[in-house]
Amino acid sequence: MREIYYNGVIYTGTGREAEAMAVEDGRIAGVGNLTDLETCSDAVYHNLDGHFVVPGFNDSHMHLLNYGHTLKLVDLTAATSSLEAMCSALSRFISKEKPAPGTWVVGRGWNHDYFRDEKRFPNRYDLDRVSTEHPILVIRACGHIACANTKAMEAAGITRMTPQPEGGCFDMDEDGEPVGIFREFGVDLIHGSIPKPTKKELKQYLRLAMRDLNSRGVTSSQTDDLAAFPGVPFETVLEAYRELEREGAMTVRVYEQCLLPTMKQLEDFLARGYRTGQGSAYFKIGPLKLLSDGSLGARTAFLSQPYEDGENPDERGIAIYSQEELEKLITLADGAGMQIAVHAIGDGAMEMAVRAYERAMEANPDRTDRRHGIVHCQITTGRLLEAFRRLKLHAYIQSIFLDYDNHIVEARIGAER
């Protein structure tokens, strides 16, 4: 069926605006003058009454499920003027909501670089002043650092005897006691102790997120959801999406970046027959997503040389995988026909990802349809840029970092780099 929208101002992106638009089977079939689009007698007409029409926006870097969940957490974005302001926001939330004793209080959005009193990460002692009867977890705006109070660490069983996790860590004081600061995969140690959401709750979070995106004109998104909640199987997340689609509740078209951080998870995913491009108009399997380092703001992005403003002179950030681990994951996914997107902010992490892509291409020489890339790719070198050209890698760039990292990058890595 052809639908014709007319009597409007329709943005085309060509420098000229159109008065009418034809839509067939959910796709724009043409724009122009009304008489040019009247090609069938049974078309349905919609009078736009002079309104301006613009295509829906695509958010190319989203965590849809986590975002929906965040909309139900303590919003700490407006409370990042100081460490004290952040703690006060948590106290106000507890006073207003009156959660039962022992209920987790989780907030997200703080950024210590914006603190006017003390430019440091919160620790267990700061959060103990807020509450000793509620486990408290506050996640930095980037998601790569989380801080917990003593009650939360007790609930998670974190003590001085807890081994450091692979691909992350938690900070210790001079006496070897954990101080409540968790980095990269160390965040999962504490986050995994929060009660896991049910599939019904996952669907609720996704509805909230899609409604919010729609209110801002966003109608499609590339999103990373499969590992949003430690302990929730990726199949449960995929089922939540499928059920929403059957219910007609998908109001954002989703291209799922599949975060599968271990070889076991990737093998299980591939064994179930999932591949890039599978799906429907509203939900498609996208690339394998891998996190190879952290963020510049948290100083967990992995650099080839130390940070200029690091806490110790040899600090280079965190490489989440060894070179061998990264190569095995990428080679397996490449051989299975998956598109791959590797989160890498530091040049050290990017060098590792480039080498892994090269090994995969050598191992699978007959494949010609690759669309691999690097997510963020902030701290580059001339050699890396040449590798992007030679390997035809995509650069997944997020403009939001110009608003923040642009103001800290020289302090982090020096003017020359």
N, C-alpha and C positions, 0 to 999 in steps of 0.2 A: 504494500500500500504506500502511496506517495502522500506525504504531508507537506503543505506549503505554508511557510511563515512569511507574512508580508506586512507592508506599512511600518517598517522598522528601520533602524540604522544598524547595519550588520557589519561588524569588523571582519576584514578578510586577511589582514596582514600584508597586503600588497600596496598600501598607500591609497587605495580607493575603497569606498564603502558601498555596500549593496543594499537594495531595498527589500529583497526577498531571498528566501532560502528554501530549498527542497530537501526533504529527508526521506530516505527509503531504508527500511530494515535497520533502523537505528544508526544509520550513517548519513552524513551530509552528501547529497547527490549533486548539488549545484547551488551557486549563488549568482545573483544578477537582477535583471528587471523581472517583474512579475510575469509579463507576457512571454518572456523567454523560458520560464519554468513551467508554464501551463501546457504540459504535454500529454495529459490523460484526463478523461472526463470524470473519473470517480475520486479525484484528489480531495483530501480533507484540508480545509483552510483555517489558519489561525491568525487573527489580526493582532499585530504587536503593539498597536496604538502608539507608534512613534518611539517605542523603547529601544535602548541600545543593547545589542546582542554581541557577546564576546565568547569565544570558545572556553570551555572549562579548563582550569589550570591542572597541570600534572605536578605533583610533588614527587620529585625523583629520589628523595632520601627520607623515608618515613619509617617509624616503628609503630604501626597502626595499633596493634594490640596493647603494647606498652603505653602508648599515648592515651588510649581510652582508660586504662588503669590509672594513669597519672591524674586524669581528670577527677578521680575519686580520692586522691591523696592530699596531704597537706601541701599546698602550693607555696614553695619557698622562693619563687622567682622574684617576687616583689619584696622579699625580706632579706635580700643579699646586700643591703647597705652596710651591714656590720654583722659580726658573729653574734653579738648580743641581740640584734634585731631578729636574727634567725631563731635563736633560742626562745625569744619572746613569742614569736609566731607559733612555735610548737606548744608553748604553755597555754596560749589563748585557745588553740584548737582543742586541747585536752579539757580546759575549763568549759568550753562551749558544748562539745560533743559528749563529754562525760563517758568515755569508753569504759567498759568493765575492767577491773584490775586484771593485769596480765595480757590485755589486748594489745597487739602490735600497733604502734604509731609510726607511719612511714611518710616521709616527705621527700620532695625532689625539687631541684632547681637552683640551689645555692651555688655561689661562685666566689671562692675566697679572694680572687683578684679584685673583686668589688668591695670587699670588707674595708671599712674606714678605720676600724679600731685595731684589729690584728689580722694581717694577711697570711693566715695559715689555715690548715684543715681543722675542722672541729675534731675533738677526741672524746673518749668515754667520759672524762671528768666534766667537760662542758655539758654533755647530754645528761649526765647524772643529776645536774642541777635542775634540769627540766622535770625529770621523773626517775624514781628508782623502782616504781611498781609496774611501769609499762616498758616493754622492750621498744627501743627507739632506733630507727634506721633512717639516715638522711643521705640521699644520693645526690652527688654533684650534678650540675647541669649537663655535663658531658656523658654521664653514665659510667665512667671508668673508675670512679672513686666513690666509696660509700663509708660512712662513719656510724658507729654504733655505741650505745651506752652499755654499762656493765650488765644490766638485765638482759639485753639482747644477746650479748656474748655468752652469758650463762645458758640461755635458751638454745643457743647453737653449739654449746659444748666447747667453746674456744678458750683454751688455756695456754700457758707458756709451753706445754708439752705438745700442742697441736702442730703437726708438721706443716711446713709451708706448701701451698698448692702449686702444681705445675701451671705455668702461664700466668702467674700472679703472686701476690704476697700480702701479708699484713704486717704493720709496723710494730716494733717492740721498743720498750724504753731501755735505759742503761742497765736495768736489773733483769732484763729478759722477759718482762711482762708485756702482753699485748695492750696497745693503747687505744684500740677501737678504730683504727684506720685501715681500710681494706682496698687493695688495688687490683684492677683487671680481674682475672678469674678468681682472685681472692674474695671478690664481692659475693661470688656464689656460695662461699662458705657460710656467710651470714644470711644472705637473701634466701637460700634454700630452706631455712628454718621457718620462714613465714608460711602459714597455712596455704596450701596450694588451691588455686581457684578451680571450681568445677567448670565443666563445659558450658553450662548455662551462664556462668559468670563471664567466661571468655566471650560468649556471644554478646552479652550486655556491654562489655568493654568495647567490642568492635562497633556496636551500634552507636555508642556515645562518640567514638572517634569519627565515624563516618558522618554523623550528624554535624559535628563541629567542622569537619573539612568542607562539607557542602555549604555551610553558612559562610565560608570564606571563598567560595567559588571553585574549590578543588573537586574534581570529578574522577581523577585517576591518580594512582600512586604506585611507586615501587617501594615495597615495604619488607622489613625483616622481622618476622614474628615467631619463628619455630622454636627459638630458645628464650622467649620472653620470660618464662617462669621455670626456674630449675626444678626438675622432677616431673614436669608435665610433658608427656611424650609428644613428638612432633605430629603424630597421627591424630591426636586429640585436637590440635590446633587446626589441622586440615579439615577434620570432620566439622568443626565449628563453622568454618567458611562454607563448606558444602551445604550444611543445613541452612545457613542464612540465605544462600542463593536459592535453595528450593523454596524458602519462605518468601522470596521476592524482596528480601531486606537489604540486598547489596546495592548501595547507592554510590559506591566508589568502585571503579574498575581497578583490580589489584593484580600486580605482577610481583609474585612472591620471591624475594631473595632468601634462599633457603640456608639459614645458618645451621650447619651440621659440623660442630667443632671436632668430633672424634672420628677415627676410621670406622669404628663400629657403627656409629649413627649413619655415616655416609653409605656404608655397605648395606645397611638395613633399608635405607631410603631407596637405593638403586635396585635392591632385590625386590622391592614392592612395585617396581616398574615405573617409578616417577622419573621424568626427564624434562629438561627445559622446553617450554612451548606447549606442554600439555595443559588442557583445561578448556575454559569457556570464555565467552566475551567478558564476563565479570570477574573471573579468577583464573589466573594462569600460573603454572610453575615457571619461575624465572631461573636465575643463576644459582649455583652454589655460592654461598657467602662465607668467607673466612675472615676472622679478625687476627691480624698478624702483629699488631701493636696497640698502643693506647691513644692518648690525646696529648696535644702540645700543652694545653692549660694545666693538665695534671702531671706533666713531665714524665708521662709513661710512653709517649711516642718514642720509637726506637731509632736512635741516631747512629751514624757511623763514627761520630766524634762526640765527646762529652758536651753536656749542656753548659752554657756560659754561666747560668745562675743556679746550678744544681746544688742540692744539699751537701753533696760531696764532690770532689774534683773529678771523679771517674764516672759520674752518673750519666748513663746513656739511654735510660728508659727501659722498657720491657719488651723483649722479643717473646711472643707467646708460644711460638713453635721453634723447634730446631730446624735447620735447613733440610735435614733428612725427612722429618715429619711433614713439613710443608710440601716437599716434592712428592711424597707418596700420595697425599690427599689430592693434590692438583693433577697428578698423572692419572690417578684412577678416575676422577671426574671428567677429565679431558677425553680419556679413552671411551667413556660411556656416553659422550656427546653432550655433556653439560656445558653451559656457559658458566664462567667463573668470575666472581668479583671479590677481590681481596682488599680489605680495609688495611691501608698502610699510610701513615701520616709522616713518619720519619724516613729519611733517605736510607738508613740501615735496613728498615723493614721493606722498603721498596726494592732495594738490591736483592734481598732474599726472595721476594715474590717474582722478580724478573728472572732470576736464575731458575726458580721452580717452573715458570712458564716455558723457559727454553728447554728444560729437561723433558717436560711433558710433550712439547712439539717434536722433540727428537724421538721420543718413545712411540708417538702416534703420528707418523709422517704423512699418512694418507688423508687426514682430516683437513678440510678446506673451509669449513663454515664457522670458524671460531669467532666469538665476540667477547673475548676476555678483557678484563680491565682492572684498574686500581681505584679504590674508593678513597677520596680525600686528596691523596698525593700532594701534600703541602710542601714538604722540604725536599726539593729536587736538586739534581746536579745536571750538568751538560750531558754526562754519560747516560743518565737515566732518561733524559728527554730523547736522546738518540735511540735508546732501546724502545721507547714508546712508539717511535716512528717505524723502526725496523720490525717490531713484533705486531704492529697494528693494534696496540692496546687502547682501550677507551680510558679516558680520564673522567671519573665521576666527581664533578666539582660541586660544592655547596656554597652558595654566595653568602650564607649567614656567617661564615668564618671571617669574611672581610670586616664584619662589624666588631669582631672580638679578637681573633688571633692576630689580625693585622697590627693591633696595638701592643701585643706582647712578644711578637716573634723576634724582634731584635734583641730584647733582653734575654730570651731563651737561648738563641743560637749565635748571637753576634752579627755585626753589620755585614761582614764579608760573606758569610753563608746565606 
